[in-house]
Amino acid sequence: MMKREKLRLLLVRPDLAGFVLKTIDPPLGILSLSAAVKKDFGDAVEVRLMDLRVRHQNEKSFSETIKAWRPDMIGFSALSAEADRTARLARVARDLHPRAKILVGGPYATSTPLECSEKTGADVVFVGEAERTLCDWLRCLGENGSATELPGLVLRDSDGRPFLTGPAELIEDLDALPIPDWGGIRIEDYHFGNSMNWFNAHKRYASIMTSRGCPYQCIYCHKIFGRKVRFRDLSLVMEEVRMLYEEYGIRELQIVDDIFNVDPERVIEFSRMIQDSGMRLLLSFPNGLRSDILTEEVVDALRSAGTYMMTFAIESASPRIQKMIKKNLDLKKAAEMIRYADRQGIITKAYAMIGFVTETEEEIHETIDFILNLPLLQVSFFMVVPQPNTALYDLTKEFDRDFDLTDVPQYYGNSSQYSEGADYDLPRIQRWAYLRFYFRSGRFFRLLLRVPRPMHFLRLFVVSGIEGLFRIR
């Protein structure tokens, strides 16, 4: 326990102002950090959460909170696409409260830790899973100790230069972590915008993770949670689900594991537990399931448990590209399982990536045609933007020494810096692919008939879909 007066910690999820098709889901990262700090320190550390993406929060309310509450530490959990915004908010915080420690974590900090430290001016950058390292760092702070022996931090030397203390360590026992601090936010704030699922079967939804990590080798991925899959005990998962259902009125779960179906028996057991619980829940998988390891038995189990939507990350239908990016998806098996899920009445969605380094226009159309020939009802055609410190970024530099990622906020695929040097018009191909997908073969109307809340879907489609389509550049 700390030997000092109560500390104040403000954890912030930055916004991405002016971005098209932005999604707003409950911020699991800062919810989990808050829960860990409260478990370890109790009343010794007061924690508040701010999500600047929700409707009533913005830079003005952020500034007002700092001036009124005077937190000792201000921590940001950000995506790489939010790098510029995070740096600005960090400067605002520094100007308003120079004595506060500025902390940054999340995917942005993990993928480019030293650059993150330089750009944001952070006092501490947390690399990887930060529940344990944040608590360890707080102990050092409270005891006036040195944090240089703690792995997974970027600190500053006596000259102010950032240095990495050592490789981040994964949290092996996820069951040792407390349930995310759902009481730290207003769950109602997330029931009005676009979720990662884009539309929801029920407006009262929550995102949950039942595992961390992915064993596959895809070269475009940062592997934030590592290649070793670590599972939460299903009884503890169900404890969280029951709490969300009874205390917060949640009726839809969006499961966002990196690879939820890596253990088929566990999926079937989870489905059984949901059915036996007496809770009337809907399930969806916006982060994607690995389609070529799915089975009919698993699809049936998930459908019986309330699954109404599945997302499948295809990425490319070119065998050469599949091999190059090391996804190595069995496209035939993937197509079989998509067709089977559709026959069970499940809304099927695919993710595709177009514009890989060395990819030809013919290979791009191979992917688009593969998608068009499946009974999918939704698709996202992402333009490839290689992210720093991934194998894809290094590969792209091998073929184009002048390639430089200068526009990080384009992570979501509105433009591709690399494709600007290609001999095809990638934005035009992307635009045409969307038009062909949604407005041919009656697909849009089949989707409209299957979505649980058609008027909600239509509003999102008109407001977000059309705007995004015509702002692709």
ZASE-267107 format. One record per residue (C-alpha): residue number from 1; residue in one letter; x, y, z. Coordinates in steps of 0.02 Angstrom, whole numbers, plus 50000, padded with zeros to 5 digits. Example, Ala and Ser with C-alpha at 12.3 -4.5 7.8 and 13.67 -1.06 7.14 Angstrom:
BEGIN
 vodo lodo    px    py    pz
    1    a 50615 49775 50390
    2    s 50684 49947 50357
END
This chain:
BEGIN
 vodo lodo    px    py    pz
    1    m 50000 50000 50000
    2    m 50059 50176 49961
    3    k 50135 50280 50101
    4    r 50066 50445 50039
    5    e 49907 50546 50016
    6    k 49775 50478 49897
    7    l 49827 50493 49714
    8    r 49712 50539 49572
    9    l 49722 50447 49406
   10    l 49626 50504 49252
   11    l 49617 50372 49114
   12    v 49567 50440 48944
   13    r 49510 50362 48781
   14    p 49550 50492 48645
   15    d 49433 50535 48503
   16    l 49475 50551 48319
   17    a 49392 50713 48269
   18    g 49314 50725 48097
   19    f 49340 50542 48053
   20    v 49217 50454 47938
   21    l 49133 50292 47994
   22    k 49208 50299 48168
   23    t 49148 50167 48289
   24    i 49118 50195 48474
   25    d 49126 50041 48584
   26    p 49150 50028 48772
   27    p 49337 50060 48804
   28    l 49389 49889 48869
   29    g 49570 49944 48890
   30    i 49543 50081 49018
   31    l 49401 49983 49098
   32    s 49522 49841 49134
   33    l 49660 49960 49193
   34    s 49540 50046 49312
   35    a 49483 49881 49384
   36    a 49662 49824 49412
   37    v 49712 49985 49500
   38    k 49557 49982 49611
   39    k 49589 49801 49656
   40    d 49771 49831 49703
   41    f 49758 50001 49787
   42    g 49580 50020 49846
   43    d 49548 50197 49911
   44    a 49731 50246 49898
   45    v 49709 50289 49713
   46    e 49553 50375 49649
   47    v 49519 50331 49467
   48    r 49409 50422 49342
   49    l 49376 50374 49162
   50    m 49343 50489 49013
   51    d 49297 50430 48839
   52    l 49310 50579 48723
   53    r 49222 50484 48583
   54    v 49050 50490 48666
   55    r 48928 50630 48632
   56    h 48943 50736 48788
   57    q 49134 50728 48800
   58    n 49262 50828 48701
   59    e 49422 50926 48720
   60    k 49332 51062 48816
   61    s 49261 50942 48946
   62    f 49432 50858 48955
   63    s 49514 51025 48994
   64    e 49381 51069 49121
   65    t 49404 50903 49210
   66    i 49591 50931 49225
   67    k 49569 51107 49293
   68    a 49435 51056 49417
   69    w 49499 50887 49476
   70    r 49689 50911 49460
   71    p 49736 50729 49433
   72    d 49912 50673 49479
   73    m 49921 50562 49326
   74    i 49835 50574 49156
   75    g 49841 50414 49054
   76    f 49790 50393 48872
   77    s 49747 50227 48788
   78    a 49755 50253 48600
   79    l 49758 50170 48431
   80    s 49894 50212 48305
   81    a 49763 50309 48206
   82    e 49743 50423 48356
   83    a 49927 50469 48371
   84    d 49909 50652 48322
   85    r 49755 50675 48428
   86    t 49838 50594 48579
   87    a 49990 50706 48560
   88    r 49879 50860 48556
   89    l 49781 50806 48710
   90    a 49944 50769 48800
   91    r 50004 50947 48762
   92    v 49839 51018 48825
   93    a 49857 50917 48986
   94    r 50038 50973 49007
   95    d 49994 51156 48983
   96    l 49848 51149 49105
   97    h 49933 51044 49238
   98    p 50123 51039 49218
   99    r 50149 50935 49375
  100    a 50040 50790 49318
  101    k 50125 50635 49250
  102    i 50076 50598 49069
  103    l 50055 50413 49030
  104    v 50017 50331 48862
  105    g 49972 50150 48825
  106    g 49870 50044 48707
  107    p 49905 49985 48528
  108    y 49988 50150 48478
  109    a 50112 50144 48621
  110    t 50143 49959 48596
  111    s 50176 49967 48409
  112    t 50291 50119 48412
  113    p 50344 50148 48593
  114    l 50495 50262 48569
  115    e 50410 50364 48434
  116    c 50255 50377 48545
  117    s 50362 50444 48687
  118    e 50442 50575 48575
  119    k 50279 50630 48492
  120    t 50173 50643 48649
  121    g 50308 50698 48772
  122    a 50243 50564 48891
  123    d 50331 50535 49056
  124    v 50296 50348 49042
  125    v 50242 50240 48895
  126    f 50169 50069 48934
  127    v 50205 49932 48808
  128    g 50087 49783 48790
  129    e 49964 49728 48924
  130    a 49976 49861 49057
  131    e 49865 49804 49202
  132    r 50013 49734 49297
  133    t 50146 49860 49245
  134    l 50034 50008 49285
  135    c 50008 49943 49462
  136    d 50193 49905 49482
  137    w 50238 50079 49421
  138    l 50113 50157 49542
  139    r 50197 50063 49685
  140    c 50366 50131 49633
  141    l 50292 50305 49625
  142    g 50214 50288 49797
  143    e 50374 50223 49874
  144    n 50487 50346 49781
  145    g 50573 50197 49699
  146    s 50649 50172 49527
  147    a 50545 50097 49386
  148    t 50694 50057 49276
  149    e 50687 49873 49326
  150    l 50506 49855 49271
  151    p 50490 49777 49097
  152    g 50382 49851 48961
  153    l 50404 50037 48999
  154    v 50477 50183 48905
  155    l 50553 50304 49030
  156    r 50667 50455 49011
  157    d 50850 50468 49059
  158    s 50930 50617 49146
  159    d 50942 50707 48979
  160    g 50758 50679 48941
  161    r 50790 50547 48807
  162    p 50668 50400 48802
  163    f 50730 50222 48830
  164    l 50643 50053 48839
  165    t 50667 49961 49004
  166    g 50648 49789 48924
  167    p 50525 49679 48829
  168    a 50346 49683 48890
  169    e 50285 49527 48977
  170    l 50118 49444 48942
  171    i 49996 49414 49083
  172    e 49989 49224 49088
  173    d 49845 49207 49211
  174    l 49701 49312 49145
  175    d 49592 49247 49286
  176    a 49698 49350 49407
  177    l 49629 49507 49326
  178    p 49468 49579 49396
  179    i 49311 49605 49292
  180    p 49325 49769 49194
  181    d 49264 49922 49288
  182    w 49096 49940 49200
  183    g 49038 50057 49338
  184    g 49169 50183 49281
  185    i 49070 50231 49125
  186    r 48890 50267 49078
  187    i 48846 50117 48972
  188    e 48704 50216 48894
  189    d 48832 50328 48807
  190    y 48872 50185 48688
  191    h 48696 50147 48632
  192    f 48676 50287 48505
  193    g 48821 50279 48381
  194    n 48906 50151 48271
  195    s 48977 50001 48363
  196    m 49115 49891 48292
  197    n 48970 49783 48232
  198    w 48907 49938 48139
  199    f 48727 49898 48185
  200    n 48662 49803 48335
  201    a 48520 49683 48366
  202    h 48487 49769 48532
  203    k 48537 49945 48582
  204    r 48593 49888 48755
  205    y 48753 49797 48707
  206    a 48927 49773 48779
  207    s 49093 49710 48712
  208    i 49183 49571 48804
  209    m 49346 49475 48785
  210    t 49360 49294 48840
  211    s 49540 49267 48784
  212    r 49696 49358 48724
  213    g 49820 49314 48589
  214    c 49823 49232 48417
  215    p 49937 49091 48358
  216    y 49938 49141 48174
  217    q 50079 49233 48085
  218    c 49991 49368 47981
  219    i 50124 49497 47935
  220    y 50009 49649 47945
  221    c 49972 49621 48130
  222    h 50062 49698 48280
  223    k 50024 49548 48390
  224    i 49976 49663 48533
  225    f 49924 49513 48640
  226    g 50059 49395 48576
  227    r 50049 49229 48485
  228    k 50008 49124 48637
  229    v 49821 49113 48666
  230    r 49774 49134 48848
  231    f 49598 49096 48904
  232    r 49489 49165 49042
  233    d 49399 49031 49142
  234    l 49223 49020 49070
  235    s 49144 49026 49242
  236    l 49225 49197 49268
  237    v 49169 49252 49095
  238    m 48992 49203 49140
  239    e 49007 49300 49302
  240    e 49043 49456 49200
  241    v 48902 49416 49079
  242    r 48779 49393 49223
  243    m 48832 49559 49299
  244    l 48810 49649 49132
  245    y 48640 49569 49108
  246    e 48570 49601 49282
  247    e 48654 49764 49335
  248    y 48666 49855 49168
  249    g 48525 49779 49067
  250    i 48639 49716 48929
  251    r 48550 49607 48801
  252    e 48684 49590 48666
  253    l 48864 49533 48685
  254    q 48992 49577 48553
  255    i 49136 49456 48577
  256    v 49299 49537 48519
  257    d 49431 49404 48552
  258    d 49573 49397 48425
  259    i 49522 49219 48383
  260    f 49373 49161 48487
  261    n 49353 48995 48396
  262    v 49532 48932 48412
  263    d 49469 48800 48536
  264    p 49307 48725 48465
  265    e 49263 48629 48624
  266    r 49275 48787 48726
  267    v 49159 48877 48604
  268    i 49031 48737 48619
  269    e 49044 48739 48810
  270    f 49022 48929 48813
  271    s 48869 48913 48701
  272    r 48795 48783 48818
  273    m 48826 48892 48969
  274    i 48738 49039 48886
  275    q 48589 48930 48844
  276    d 48580 48856 49019
  277    s 48597 49025 49104
  278    g 48417 49078 49073
  279    m 48478 49245 49005
  280    r 48401 49296 48840
  281    l 48554 49361 48749
  282    l 48605 49398 48571
  283    l 48785 49366 48516
  284    s 48891 49439 48377
  285    f 49074 49428 48325
  286    p 49129 49594 48248
  287    n 49315 49558 48269
  288    g 49308 49405 48157
  289    l 49309 49216 48172
  290    r 49439 49106 48086
  291    s 49328 49032 47953
  292    d 49436 48885 47896
  293    i 49438 48808 48071
  294    l 49251 48827 48097
  295    t 49141 48673 48094
  296    e 48956 48650 48069
  297    e 48943 48591 48249
  298    v 49020 48754 48313
  299    v 48910 48862 48202
  300    d 48756 48766 48262
  301    a 48806 48788 48444
  302    l 48834 48974 48424
  303    r 48671 48995 48331
  304    s 48576 48903 48469
  305    a 48657 49018 48597
  306    g 48589 49173 48509
  307    t 48719 49218 48378
  308    y 48644 49325 48241
  309    m 48803 49392 48158
  310    m 48976 49325 48114
  311    t 49121 49416 48035
  312    f 49253 49325 47932
  313    a 49425 49399 47896
  314    i 49462 49341 47718
  315    e 49587 49479 47676
  316    s 49634 49411 47504
  317    a 49572 49277 47385
  318    s 49738 49271 47293
  319    p 49837 49116 47341
  320    r 49999 49211 47312
  321    i 49948 49354 47426
  322    q 49884 49232 47558
  323    k 50055 49153 47561
  324    m 50147 49319 47559
  325    i 50051 49389 47707
  326    k 50064 49221 47798
  327    k 49879 49210 47834
  328    n 49870 49047 47735
  329    l 49681 49039 47742
  330    d 49598 48886 47665
  331    l 49485 48983 47548
  332    k 49381 48833 47498
  333    k 49343 48789 47679
  334    a 49310 48971 47720
  335    a 49182 48984 47580
  336    e 49097 48824 47639
  337    m 49077 48889 47816
  338    i 49013 49059 47759
  339    r 48881 48972 47654
  340    y 48834 48859 47800
  341    a 48819 49005 47922
  342    d 48708 49096 47797
  343    r 48595 48944 47781
  344    q 48573 48948 47971
  345    g 48503 49124 47958
  346    i 48660 49212 48022
  347    i 48708 49381 47951
  348    t 48880 49355 47874
  349    k 49010 49491 47851
  350    a 49185 49488 47776
  351    y 49341 49592 47795
  352    a 49452 49609 47641
  353    m 49616 49702 47615
  354    i 49662 49772 47445
  355    g 49821 49856 47385
  356    f 49959 49750 47461
  357    v 50135 49785 47401
  358    t 50165 49691 47235
  359    e 49977 49652 47221
  360    t 49914 49667 47043
  361    e 49748 49737 46990
  362    e 49698 49562 46934
  363    e 49732 49494 47109
  364    i 49628 49633 47186
  365    h 49483 49587 47073
  366    e 49509 49405 47120
  367    t 49472 49453 47301
  368    i 49323 49561 47254
  369    d 49248 49425 47144
  370    f 49272 49296 47281
  371    i 49175 49407 47400
  372    l 49038 49444 47273
  373    n 49009 49260 47239
  374    l 48974 49217 47422
  375    p 48807 49244 47514
  376    l 48886 49379 47621
  377    l 48774 49522 47677
  378    q 48908 49646 47731
  379    v 49087 49683 47683
  380    s 49228 49802 47722
  381    f 49357 49827 47584
  382    f 49504 49903 47677
  383    m 49646 49985 47581
  384    v 49810 49918 47645
  385    v 49910 50041 47749
  386    p 50065 49952 47819
  387    q 50092 49998 48000
  388    p 50266 50029 48074
  389    n 50350 49885 48165
  390    t 50255 49752 48069
  391    a 50330 49629 47946
  392    l 50217 49702 47811
  393    y 50293 49874 47837
  394    d 50468 49802 47819
  395    l 50417 49706 47663
  396    t 50342 49862 47587
  397    k 50505 49957 47619
  398    e 50601 49819 47530
  399    f 50503 49851 47371
  400    d 50487 50039 47392
  401    r 50628 50123 47488
  402    d 50539 50290 47477
  403    f 50381 50225 47563
  404    d 50343 50322 47720
  405    l 50187 50317 47825
  406    t 50153 50502 47844
  407    d 49965 50495 47876
  408    v 49938 50374 48020
  409    p 49753 50421 48044
  410    q 49714 50331 47881
  411    y 49731 50164 47973
  412    y 49550 50121 47934
  413    g 49578 50121 47747
  414    n 49508 50281 47670
  415    s 49670 50297 47573
  416    s 49829 50200 47546
  417    q 49994 50294 47534
  418    y 50079 50147 47453
  419    s 49950 50124 47315
  420    e 49980 50302 47256
  421    g 50130 50233 47162
  422    a 50035 50086 47086
  423    d 49975 50077 46907
  424    y 49792 50066 46958
  425    d 49666 50181 47042
  426    l 49635 50094 47208
  427    p 49503 50215 47276
  428    r 49403 50194 47115
  429    i 49416 50004 47128
  430    q 49361 50011 47310
  431    r 49214 50124 47273
  432    w 49157 50014 47129
  433    a 49175 49857 47236
  434    y 49057 49929 47368
  435    l 48929 49979 47238
  436    r 48934 49807 47157
  437    f 48920 49720 47324
  438    y 48773 49814 47397
  439    f 48671 49861 47244
  440    r 48677 49705 47137
  441    s 48591 49537 47157
  442    g 48468 49606 47284
  443    r 48598 49592 47423
  444    f 48549 49755 47507
  445    f 48367 49702 47518
  446    r 48413 49530 47585
  447    l 48516 49616 47719
  448    l 48372 49733 47759
  449    l 48255 49584 47782
  450    r 48376 49495 47898
  451    v 48438 49635 48011
  452    p 48352 49634 48182
  453    r 48319 49823 48184
  454    p 48292 49878 48002
  455    m 48256 50062 48038
  456    h 48414 50075 48145
  457    f 48512 49994 48004
  458    l 48439 50111 47871
  459    r 48484 50264 47973
  460    l 48664 50207 47994
  461    f 48678 50155 47812
  462    v 48615 50322 47746
  463    v 48709 50434 47869
  464    s 48873 50338 47879
  465    g 48883 50222 47730
  466    i 48847 50346 47592
  467    e 48954 50483 47672
  468    g 49101 50364 47690
  469    l 49082 50297 47514
  470    f 49096 50466 47431
  471    r 49235 50531 47544
  472    i 49353 50390 47494
  473    r 49503 50469 47412
END
